[in-house]
């Protein structure tokens, strides 16, 4: 998740609304962890919470994981709509070659690193 945040750079933003606003200078990122999955930051959070759950074996990480699975999935869908509207065919080509949350191991995007 830190790698994904670093790759986004100045395009990273936090929104407290239900919208997924893009910045004026926003560009489509297809390298780094985004070459493997379209939402690597969310995947990173989920993996971290799963690890915490395995280490501490309490209900709190499980509850947080369940909540973030639902909320981040919904947020990712809103982001994808905004990106599709902004980038059109370029987004479609990227989305067709990269899954939302799970990497395709035999993906040409791996060669872009």
The first five atom37 places (N, CA, C, CB, O) and aatype in JSON, in Angstrom:
{
  "aatype": [20, 20, 20, 20, 20, 20, 20, 20, 20, 20, 20, 20, 20, 20, 20, 20, 20, 20, 20, 20, 20, 20, 20, 20, 20, 20, 20, 20, 20, 20, 20, 20, 20, 20, 20, 20, 20, 20, 20, 20, 20, 20, 20, 20, 20, 20, 20, 20, 20, 20, 20, 20, 20, 20, 20, 20, 20, 20, 20, 20, 20, 20, 20, 20, 20, 20, 20, 20, 20, 20, 20, 20, 20, 20, 20, 20, 20, 20, 20, 20, 20, 20, 20, 20, 20, 20, 20, 20, 20, 20, 20, 20, 20, 20, 20, 20, 20, 20, 20, 20, 20, 20, 20, 20, 20, 20, 20, 20, 20, 20, 20, 20, 20],
  "atom_mask": [
    [1, 1, 1, 1, 1],
    [1, 1, 1, 1, 1],
    [1, 1, 1, 1, 1],
    [1, 1, 1, 1, 1],
    [1, 1, 1, 1, 1],
    [1, 1, 1, 1, 1],
    [1, 1, 1, 1, 1],
    [1, 1, 1, 1, 1],
    [1, 1, 1, 1, 1],
    [1, 1, 1, 1, 1],
    [1, 1, 1, 1, 1],
    [1, 1, 1, 1, 1],
    [1, 1, 1, 1, 1],
    [1, 1, 1, 1, 1],
    [1, 1, 1, 1, 1],
    [1, 1, 1, 1, 1],
    [1, 1, 1, 1, 1],
    [1, 1, 1, 1, 1],
    [1, 1, 1, 1, 1],
    [1, 1, 1, 1, 1],
    [1, 1, 1, 1, 1],
    [1, 1, 1, 1, 1],
    [1, 1, 1, 1, 1],
    [1, 1, 1, 1, 1],
    [1, 1, 1, 1, 1],
    [1, 1, 1, 1, 1],
    [1, 1, 1, 1, 1],
    [1, 1, 1, 1, 1],
    [1, 1, 1, 1, 1],
    [1, 1, 1, 1, 1],
    [1, 1, 1, 1, 1],
    [1, 1, 1, 1, 1],
    [1, 1, 1, 1, 1],
    [1, 1, 1, 1, 1],
    [1, 1, 1, 1, 1],
    [1, 1, 1, 1, 1],
    [1, 1, 1, 1, 1],
    [1, 1, 1, 1, 1],
    [1, 1, 1, 1, 1],
    [1, 1, 1, 1, 1],
    [1, 1, 1, 1, 1],
    [1, 1, 1, 1, 1],
    [1, 1, 1, 1, 1],
    [1, 1, 1, 1, 1],
    [1, 1, 1, 1, 1],
    [1, 1, 1, 1, 1],
    [1, 1, 1, 1, 1],
    [1, 1, 1, 1, 1],
    [1, 1, 1, 1, 1],
    [1, 1, 1, 1, 1],
    [1, 1, 1, 1, 1],
    [1, 1, 1, 1, 1],
    [1, 1, 1, 1, 1],
    [1, 1, 1, 1, 1],
    [1, 1, 1, 1, 1],
    [1, 1, 1, 1, 1],
    [1, 1, 1, 1, 1],
    [1, 1, 1, 1, 1],
    [1, 1, 1, 1, 1],
    [1, 1, 1, 1, 1],
    [1, 1, 1, 1, 1],
    [1, 1, 1, 1, 1],
    [1, 1, 1, 1, 1],
    [1, 1, 1, 1, 1],
    [1, 1, 1, 1, 1],
    [1, 1, 1, 1, 1],
    [1, 1, 1, 1, 1],
    [1, 1, 1, 1, 1],
    [1, 1, 1, 1, 1],
    [1, 1, 1, 1, 1],
    [1, 1, 1, 1, 1],
    [1, 1, 1, 1, 1],
    [1, 1, 1, 1, 1],
    [1, 1, 1, 1, 1],
    [1, 1, 1, 1, 1],
    [1, 1, 1, 1, 1],
    [1, 1, 1, 1, 1],
    [1, 1, 1, 1, 1],
    [1, 1, 1, 1, 1],
    [1, 1, 1, 1, 1],
    [1, 1, 1, 1, 1],
    [1, 1, 1, 1, 1],
    [1, 1, 1, 1, 1],
    [1, 1, 1, 1, 1],
    [1, 1, 1, 1, 1],
    [1, 1, 1, 1, 1],
    [1, 1, 1, 1, 1],
    [1, 1, 1, 1, 1],
    [1, 1, 1, 1, 1],
    [1, 1, 1, 1, 1],
    [1, 1, 1, 1, 1],
    [1, 1, 1, 1, 1],
    [1, 1, 1, 1, 1],
    [1, 1, 1, 1, 1],
    [1, 1, 1, 1, 1],
    [1, 1, 1, 1, 1],
    [1, 1, 1, 1, 1],
    [1, 1, 1, 1, 1],
    [1, 1, 1, 1, 1],
    [1, 1, 1, 1, 1],
    [1, 1, 1, 1, 1],
    [1, 1, 1, 1, 1],
    [1, 1, 1, 1, 1],
    [1, 1, 1, 1, 1],
    [1, 1, 1, 1, 1],
    [1, 1, 1, 1, 1],
    [1, 1, 1, 1, 1],
    [1, 1, 1, 1, 1],
    [1, 1, 1, 1, 1],
    [1, 1, 1, 1, 1],
    [1, 1, 1, 1, 1],
    [1, 1, 1, 1, 1],
    [1, 1, 1, 1, 1]
  ],
  "atom_positions": [
    [[0.82, -1.19, 0.0], [0.0, 0.0, 0.0], [0.86, 1.25, 0.0], [-0.93, 0.0, 1.2], [0.46, 2.27, -0.56]],
    [[2.04, 1.2, 0.62], [2.92, 2.37, 0.61], [3.52, 2.59, -0.78], [4.04, 2.19, 1.65], [3.69, 3.73, -1.21]],
    [[3.83, 1.5, -1.47], [4.35, 1.6, -2.82], [3.31, 2.26, -3.73], [4.75, 0.2, -3.36], [3.63, 3.14, -4.53]],
    [[2.05, 1.82, -3.61], [0.98, 2.39, -4.43], [0.8, 3.87, -4.14], [-0.33, 1.64, -4.18], [0.6, 4.67, -5.05]],
    [[0.86, 4.23, -2.88], [0.72, 5.65, -2.49], [1.86, 6.48, -3.07], [0.69, 5.79, -0.94], [1.64, 7.59, -3.55]],
    [[3.07, 5.94, -3.03], [4.24, 6.64, -3.55], [4.13, 6.84, -5.06], [5.52, 5.87, -3.21], [4.45, 7.91, -5.58]],
    [[3.67, 5.8, -5.77], [3.54, 5.88, -7.23], [2.48, 6.91, -7.63], [3.17, 4.5, -7.81], [2.64, 7.59, -8.64]],
    [[1.43, 7.04, -6.86], [0.4, 8.04, -7.16], [0.93, 9.47, -7.02], [-0.8, 7.85, -6.25], [0.52, 10.36, -7.76]],
    [[1.82, 9.67, -6.08], [2.42, 11.0, -5.9], [1.4, 12.08, -5.64], [3.23, 11.37, -7.1], [0.56, 11.95, -4.76]],
    [[1.46, 13.17, -6.41], [0.58, 14.32, -6.18], [-0.87, 14.04, -6.55], [1.08, 15.51, -6.97], [-1.75, 14.83, -6.22]],
    [[-1.13, 12.94, -7.24], [-2.51, 12.61, -7.6], [-3.26, 11.94, -6.46], [-2.52, 11.71, -8.81], [-4.48, 11.76, -6.55]],
    [[-2.56, 11.57, -5.41], [-3.22, 10.96, -4.25], [-4.05, 12.02, -3.55], [-2.18, 10.33, -3.27], [-3.61, 13.15, -3.35]],
    [[-5.24, 11.65, -3.19], [-6.1, 12.57, -2.47], [-7.08, 11.82, -1.6], [-6.85, 13.48, -3.44], [-7.4, 10.66, -1.87]],
    [[-7.53, 12.47, -0.57], [-8.52, 11.88, 0.34], [-9.81, 12.65, 0.16], [-8.03, 11.91, 1.83], [-9.83, 13.88, 0.23]],
    [[-10.88, 11.93, -0.06], [-12.18, 12.55, -0.23], [-13.12, 12.02, 0.83], [-12.74, 12.29, -1.65], [-13.19, 10.82, 1.08]],
    [[-13.85, 12.92, 1.45], [-14.82, 12.51, 2.46], [-16.24, 12.46, 1.89], [-14.77, 13.46, 3.65], [-17.2, 12.24, 2.62]],
    [[-16.36, 12.68, 0.57], [-17.67, 12.63, -0.07], [-17.86, 11.27, -0.72], [-17.82, 13.75, -1.1], [-16.95, 10.44, -0.75]],
    [[-19.05, 11.05, -1.23], [-19.3, 9.8, -1.93], [-18.74, 9.82, -3.35], [-20.8, 9.51, -1.97], [-18.67, 8.79, -4.01]],
    [[-18.34, 11.01, -3.82], [-17.75, 11.12, -5.15], [-16.3, 10.68, -5.11], [-17.86, 12.56, -5.68], [-15.7, 10.54, -4.04]],
    [[-15.75, 10.46, -6.28], [-14.33, 10.12, -6.41], [-13.7, 11.16, -7.33], [-14.13, 8.65, -6.97], [-13.44, 10.88, -8.5]],
    [[-13.47, 12.36, -6.8], [-12.98, 13.44, -7.66], [-11.54, 13.21, -8.12], [-13.08, 14.77, -6.93], [-10.69, 12.74, -7.36]],
    [[-11.29, 13.57, -9.37], [-9.94, 13.5, -9.91], [-9.39, 14.92, -9.98], [-9.93, 12.82, -11.32], [-10.13, 15.88, -10.18]],
    [[-8.1, 15.04, -9.82], [-7.46, 16.34, -9.92], [-7.34, 16.74, -11.39], [-6.07, 16.33, -9.23], [-7.35, 15.89, -12.27]],
    [[-7.22, 18.04, -11.64], [-7.12, 18.53, -13.02], [-5.94, 17.91, -13.75], [-6.99, 20.05, -13.02], [-6.04, 17.62, -14.94]],
    [[-4.82, 17.71, -13.07], [-3.62, 17.15, -13.7], [-3.54, 15.63, -13.6], [-2.38, 17.75, -13.06], [-2.5, 15.04, -13.88]],
    [[-4.64, 15.0, -13.22], [-4.65, 13.56, -13.02], [-4.31, 12.84, -14.33], [-6.03, 13.1, -12.5], [-4.78, 13.21, -15.4]],
    [[-3.48, 11.81, -14.22], [-3.18, 10.95, -15.36], [-3.36, 9.5, -14.94], [-1.73, 11.21, -15.89], [-3.34, 9.18, -13.75]],
    [[-3.53, 8.65, -15.9], [-3.76, 7.23, -15.63], [-2.43, 6.57, -15.32], [-4.46, 6.54, -16.84], [-1.5, 6.59, -16.13]],
    [[-2.33, 5.97, -14.13], [-1.11, 5.29, -13.7], [-1.24, 3.8, -14.04], [-0.86, 5.49, -12.16], [-2.2, 3.14, -13.66]],
    [[-0.25, 3.3, -14.78], [-0.27, 1.89, -15.19], [1.03, 1.17, -14.83], [-0.52, 1.78, -16.68], [1.24, 0.03, -15.25]],
    [[1.89, 1.82, -14.06], [3.17, 1.2, -13.7], [3.22, 0.95, -12.2], [4.35, 2.08, -14.15], [2.3, 1.3, -11.46]],
    [[4.32, 0.34, -11.77], [4.46, 0.0, -10.36], [3.42, -1.05, -9.97], [4.32, 1.25, -9.47], [3.15, -1.96, -10.75]],
    [[2.84, -0.94, -8.8], [1.85, -1.94, -8.38], [0.58, -1.88, -9.23], [1.5, -1.73, -6.92], [-0.17, -2.85, -9.28]],
    [[0.35, -0.75, -9.91], [-0.82, -0.61, -10.77], [-0.68, -1.41, -12.05], [-1.05, 0.86, -11.1], [-1.65, -1.55, -12.79]],
    [[0.49, -1.94, -12.33], [0.68, -2.85, -13.46], [0.12, -4.23, -13.14], [2.16, -2.95, -13.82], [-0.14, -5.02, -14.05]],
    [[-0.07, -4.52, -11.86], [-0.58, -5.83, -11.42], [-2.05, -5.82, -11.08], [0.2, -6.3, -10.23], [-2.78, -6.74, -11.46]],
    [[-2.52, -4.78, -10.37], [-3.92, -4.65, -9.98], [-4.33, -3.18, -10.08], [-4.14, -5.2, -8.53], [-3.5, -2.28, -9.98]],
    [[-5.62, -2.96, -10.28], [-6.09, -1.58, -10.44], [-6.21, -0.84, -9.11], [-7.43, -1.57, -11.14], [-6.21, 0.39, -9.1]],
    [[-6.31, -1.56, -8.01], [-6.46, -0.92, -6.7], [-5.5, -1.53, -5.67], [-7.92, -1.05, -6.2], [-5.94, -2.16, -4.71]],
    [[-4.2, -1.36, -5.88], [-3.23, -2.0, -4.99], [-3.23, -1.45, -3.57], [-1.86, -1.87, -5.57], [-2.87, -2.16, -2.63]],
    [[-3.63, -0.22, -3.4], [-3.64, 0.35, -2.05], [-4.7, -0.35, -1.19], [-3.9, 1.87, -2.1], [-4.46, -0.68, -0.03]],
    [[-5.87, -0.56, -1.77], [-6.93, -1.26, -1.03], [-6.52, -2.7, -0.73], [-8.25, -1.23, -1.82], [-6.73, -3.19, 0.38]],
    [[-5.94, -3.36, -1.72], [-5.46, -4.73, -1.51], [-4.43, -4.76, -0.38], [-4.85, -5.29, -2.81], [-4.44, -5.67, 0.44]],
    [[-3.54, -3.77, -0.35], [-2.54, -3.69, 0.71], [-3.15, -3.55, 2.09], [-1.6, -2.54, 0.45], [-2.71, -4.2, 3.04]],
    [[-4.17, -2.7, 2.21], [-4.86, -2.55, 3.5], [-5.48, -3.87, 3.93], [-5.95, -1.45, 3.41], [-5.38, -4.26, 5.09]],
    [[-6.14, -4.56, 2.99], [-6.78, -5.82, 3.33], [-5.76, -6.88, 3.76], [-7.59, -6.33, 2.15], [-6.0, -7.62, 4.71]],
    [[-4.64, -6.94, 3.06], [-3.61, -7.91, 3.44], [-3.02, -7.58, 4.81], [-2.49, -7.94, 2.39], [-2.73, -8.48, 5.61]],
    [[-2.84, -6.28, 5.08], [-2.33, -5.88, 6.39], [-3.31, -6.28, 7.5], [-2.09, -4.35, 6.43], [-2.9, -6.84, 8.52]],
    [[-4.6, -6.01, 7.29], [-5.6, -6.39, 8.3], [-5.69, -7.89, 8.47], [-6.97, -5.82, 7.94], [-5.88, -8.38, 9.58]],
    [[-5.56, -8.63, 7.38], [-5.58, -10.1, 7.48], [-4.38, -10.57, 8.29], [-5.57, -10.75, 6.07], [-4.5, -11.49, 9.1]],
    [[-3.21, -9.96, 8.08], [-2.03, -10.31, 8.86], [-2.2, -9.98, 10.33], [-0.81, -9.6, 8.31], [-1.82, -10.78, 11.19]],
    [[-2.76, -8.82, 10.63], [-3.0, -8.44, 12.03], [-3.97, -9.43, 12.67], [-3.57, -6.99, 12.12], [-3.8, -9.82, 13.82]],
    [[-4.99, -9.83, 11.91], [-5.97, -10.78, 12.42], [-5.31, -12.12, 12.74], [-7.11, -10.98, 11.41], [-5.63, -12.75, 13.75]],
    [[-4.39, -12.55, 11.9], [-3.7, -13.82, 12.14], [-2.75, -13.75, 13.32], [-2.95, -14.25, 10.9], [-2.57, -14.72, 14.05]],
    [[-2.13, -12.6, 13.52], [-1.17, -12.43, 14.61], [-1.88, -12.32, 15.96], [-0.29, -11.2, 14.38], [-1.51, -13.0, 16.92]],
    [[-2.89, -11.46, 16.03], [-3.52, -11.17, 17.32], [-4.74, -12.02, 17.63], [-3.91, -9.74, 17.35], [-5.12, -12.12, 18.79]],
    [[-5.34, -12.62, 16.64], [-6.47, -13.53, 16.82], [-7.56, -12.95, 17.72], [-5.98, -14.84, 17.4], [-8.02, -13.59, 18.67]],
    [[-7.96, -11.73, 17.38], [-9.08, -11.1, 18.07], [-10.15, -10.73, 17.03], [-8.62, -9.84, 18.86], [-9.92, -10.82, 15.83]],
    [[-11.31, -10.32, 17.52], [-12.41, -9.98, 16.63], [-12.23, -8.61, 15.97], [-13.7, -10.0, 17.39], [-12.77, -8.38, 14.89]],
    [[-11.49, -7.72, 16.59], [-11.38, -6.36, 16.06], [-10.82, -6.31, 14.63], [-10.5, -5.53, 16.98], [-11.44, -5.67, 13.78]],
    [[-9.71, -6.96, 14.33], [-9.23, -6.92, 12.94], [-10.21, -7.57, 11.96], [-7.88, -7.62, 12.84], [-10.32, -7.12, 10.82]],
    [[-10.91, -8.6, 12.39], [-11.9, -9.24, 11.53], [-13.03, -8.27, 11.21], [-12.46, -10.52, 12.19], [-13.48, -8.19, 10.06]],
    [[-13.49, -7.55, 12.2], [-14.55, -6.56, 11.99], [-14.05, -5.45, 11.06], [-15.01, -5.96, 13.35], [-14.77, -5.05, 10.14]],
    [[-12.83, -4.95, 11.29], [-12.27, -3.92, 10.43], [-12.08, -4.42, 9.0], [-10.93, -3.44, 10.99], [-12.35, -3.7, 8.04]],
    [[-11.62, -5.66, 8.86], [-11.43, -6.24, 7.53], [-12.78, -6.33, 6.81], [-10.78, -7.62, 7.64], [-12.87, -5.98, 5.63]],
    [[-13.8, -6.8, 7.48], [-15.12, -6.92, 6.88], [-15.65, -5.55, 6.46], [-16.09, -7.58, 7.86], [-16.2, -5.4, 5.36]],
    [[-15.5, -4.56, 7.33], [-15.97, -3.21, 7.01], [-15.22, -2.62, 5.82], [-15.83, -2.3, 8.22], [-15.83, -2.01, 4.94]],
    [[-13.91, -2.79, 5.8], [-13.13, -2.2, 4.71], [-13.33, -2.96, 3.4], [-11.65, -2.17, 5.07], [-13.26, -2.36, 2.33]],
    [[-13.58, -4.27, 3.46], [-13.89, -5.0, 2.24], [-15.11, -4.39, 1.56], [-14.14, -6.5, 2.54], [-15.11, -4.17, 0.35]],
    [[-16.13, -4.12, 2.34], [-17.35, -3.53, 1.79], [-17.13, -2.09, 1.33], [-18.47, -3.58, 2.82], [-17.48, -1.74, 0.2]],
    [[-16.56, -1.27, 2.18], [-16.44, 0.15, 1.84], [-15.42, 0.41, 0.74], [-16.07, 0.94, 3.08], [-15.67, 1.23, -0.14]],
    [[-14.27, -0.26, 0.78], [-13.25, -0.05, -0.26], [-13.72, -0.59, -1.61], [-11.93, -0.71, 0.15], [-13.41, -0.01, -2.65]],
    [[-14.45, -1.7, -1.62], [-14.97, -2.24, -2.87], [-15.93, -1.24, -3.51], [-15.68, -3.59, -2.64], [-15.89, -0.99, -4.71]],
    [[-16.8, -0.68, -2.68], [-17.75, 0.33, -3.18], [-17.01, 1.57, -3.66], [-18.77, 0.71, -2.07], [-17.34, 2.12, -4.71]],
    [[-16.02, 2.01, -2.92], [-15.22, 3.18, -3.3], [-14.48, 2.91, -4.61], [-14.22, 3.54, -2.18], [-14.42, 3.79, -5.48]],
    [[-13.92, 1.73, -4.77], [-13.19, 1.38, -5.99], [-14.11, 1.45, -7.22], [-12.58, -0.03, -5.87], [-13.69, 1.89, -8.29]],
    [[-15.34, 1.02, -7.06], [-16.29, 1.09, -8.17], [-16.57, 2.54, -8.56], [-17.61, 0.39, -7.8], [-16.65, 2.85, -9.75]],
    [[-16.7, 3.43, -7.59], [-16.91, 4.85, -7.89], [-15.68, 5.45, -8.56], [-17.24, 5.63, -6.6], [-15.8, 6.25, -9.48]],
    [[-14.5, 5.07, -8.11], [-13.27, 5.55, -8.73], [-13.17, 5.08, -10.17], [-12.04, 5.07, -7.93], [-12.75, 5.84, -11.05]],
    [[-13.57, 3.85, -10.42], [-13.5, 3.31, -11.78], [-14.44, 4.06, -12.72], [-13.83, 1.83, -11.78], [-14.11, 4.27, -13.88]],
    [[-15.59, 4.45, -12.23], [-16.51, 5.23, -13.06], [-15.88, 6.57, -13.42], [-17.86, 5.45, -12.32], [-15.92, 6.99, -14.57]],
    [[-15.29, 7.24, -12.43], [-14.64, 8.53, -12.68], [-13.47, 8.38, -13.66], [-14.14, 9.15, -11.36], [-13.3, 9.21, -14.55]],
    [[-12.68, 7.33, -13.5], [-11.54, 7.11, -14.4], [-12.01, 6.77, -15.82], [-10.64, 5.99, -13.85], [-11.4, 7.21, -16.79]],
    [[-13.07, 5.99, -15.93], [-13.6, 5.64, -17.25], [-14.13, 6.88, -17.97], [-14.73, 4.59, -17.12], [-13.93, 7.04, -19.17]],
    [[-14.79, 7.76, -17.23], [-15.29, 9.0, -17.82], [-14.15, 9.9, -18.28], [-16.17, 9.75, -16.82], [-14.24, 10.53, -19.34]],
    [[-13.08, 9.96, -17.51], [-11.97, 10.85, -17.85], [-11.08, 10.29, -18.96], [-11.13, 11.11, -16.61], [-10.67, 11.02, -19.86]],
    [[-10.77, 8.98, -18.9], [-9.76, 8.42, -19.8], [-10.31, 7.54, -20.91], [-8.8, 7.63, -19.0], [-9.55, 7.1, -21.77]],
    [[-11.59, 7.26, -20.93], [-12.24, 6.56, -22.04], [-11.59, 5.26, -22.45], [-12.29, 7.45, -23.2], [-11.46, 4.33, -21.66]],
    [[-11.19, 5.2, -23.72], [-10.63, 3.96, -24.29], [-9.32, 3.55, -23.62], [-10.4, 4.14, -25.77], [-9.03, 2.36, -23.49]],
    [[-8.53, 4.52, -23.2], [-7.28, 4.19, -22.51], [-7.59, 3.45, -21.2], [-6.45, 5.48, -22.22], [-6.91, 2.48, -20.87]],
    [[-8.6, 3.9, -20.48], [-9.02, 3.22, -19.25], [-9.54, 1.83, -19.57], [-10.11, 4.04, -18.5], [-9.2, 0.86, -18.89]],
    [[-10.37, 1.72, -20.61], [-10.94, 0.42, -20.97], [-9.84, -0.59, -21.28], [-11.88, 0.56, -22.18], [-9.91, -1.74, -20.84]],
    [[-8.83, -0.18, -22.02], [-7.72, -1.08, -22.35], [-6.98, -1.51, -21.08], [-6.74, -0.41, -23.33], [-6.63, -2.68, -20.93]],
    [[-6.75, -0.56, -20.18], [-6.07, -0.88, -18.92], [-6.93, -1.82, -18.07], [-5.76, 0.42, -18.13], [-6.43, -2.81, -17.53]],
    [[-8.22, -1.51, -17.95], [-9.12, -2.33, -17.14], [-9.26, -3.74, -17.72], [-10.5, -1.67, -17.04], [-9.41, -4.71, -16.97]],
    [[-9.22, -3.86, -19.03], [-9.31, -5.18, -19.66], [-8.07, -6.04, -19.4], [-9.52, -5.03, -21.16], [-8.15, -7.27, -19.4]],
    [[-6.93, -5.39, -19.17], [-5.69, -6.15, -19.0], [-5.31, -6.35, -17.53], [-4.56, -5.45, -19.72], [-4.38, -7.11, -17.23]],
    [[-6.01, -5.68, -16.6], [-5.64, -5.73, -15.19], [-6.89, -5.91, -14.34], [-4.88, -4.44, -14.77], [-7.88, -5.2, -14.52]],
    [[-6.86, -6.85, -13.41], [-8.01, -7.08, -12.53], [-8.05, -6.04, -11.42], [-7.96, -8.5, -11.94], [-7.05, -5.38, -11.14]],
    [[-9.22, -5.9, -10.79], [-9.4, -4.89, -9.74], [-8.5, -5.12, -8.53], [-10.84, -4.85, -9.3], [-7.78, -4.22, -8.1]],
    [[-8.53, -6.34, -7.99], [-7.85, -6.58, -6.72], [-6.87, -7.75, -6.73], [-8.86, -6.82, -5.68], [-6.02, -7.83, -5.84]],
    [[-6.97, -8.64, -7.67], [-6.08, -9.8, -7.71], [-5.21, -9.73, -8.95], [-6.88, -11.12, -7.69], [-5.71, -9.45, -10.04]],
    [[-3.92, -9.97, -8.81], [-3.03, -9.89, -9.98], [-3.22, -11.07, -10.93], [-1.58, -9.83, -9.54], [-3.56, -12.18, -10.51]],
    [[-3.0, -10.8, -12.19], [-2.89, -11.87, -13.19], [-1.41, -12.14, -13.34], [-3.58, -11.47, -14.58], [-0.66, -11.26, -13.77]],
    [[-0.99, -13.3, -13.0], [0.43, -13.58, -12.99], [1.01, -13.65, -14.39], [0.71, -14.87, -12.26], [2.19, -13.34, -14.59]],
    [[0.22, -14.05, -15.37], [0.7, -14.09, -16.75], [0.15, -12.86, -17.47], [0.26, -15.42, -17.49], [-0.72, -12.97, -18.33]],
    [[0.67, -11.71, -17.1], [0.15, -10.44, -17.61], [1.29, -9.67, -18.26], [-0.5, -9.61, -16.48], [2.38, -9.58, -17.69]],
    [[1.07, -9.12, -19.42], [2.1, -8.34, -20.09], [2.51, -7.13, -19.27], [1.63, -7.9, -21.46], [3.59, -6.58, -19.48]],
    [[1.67, -6.7, -18.34], [1.99, -5.54, -17.52], [3.2, -5.79, -16.63], [0.79, -5.16, -16.66], [3.88, -4.84, -16.24]],
    [[3.49, -7.03, -16.31], [4.65, -7.33, -15.47], [5.94, -6.9, -16.15], [4.71, -8.83, -15.16], [6.92, -6.6, -15.48]],
    [[5.93, -6.86, -17.46], [7.12, -6.47, -18.2], [7.37, -4.97, -18.12], [7.0, -6.9, -19.66], [8.46, -4.5, -18.45]],
    [[6.36, -4.21, -17.69], [6.47, -2.74, -17.63], [7.2, -2.25, -16.4], [5.11, -2.11, -17.69], [7.4, -1.04, -16.27]],
    [[7.58, -3.1, -15.5], [8.23, -2.65, -14.26], [9.65, -2.25, -14.47], [8.18, -3.72, -13.21], [10.33, -1.85, -13.53]]
  ]
}
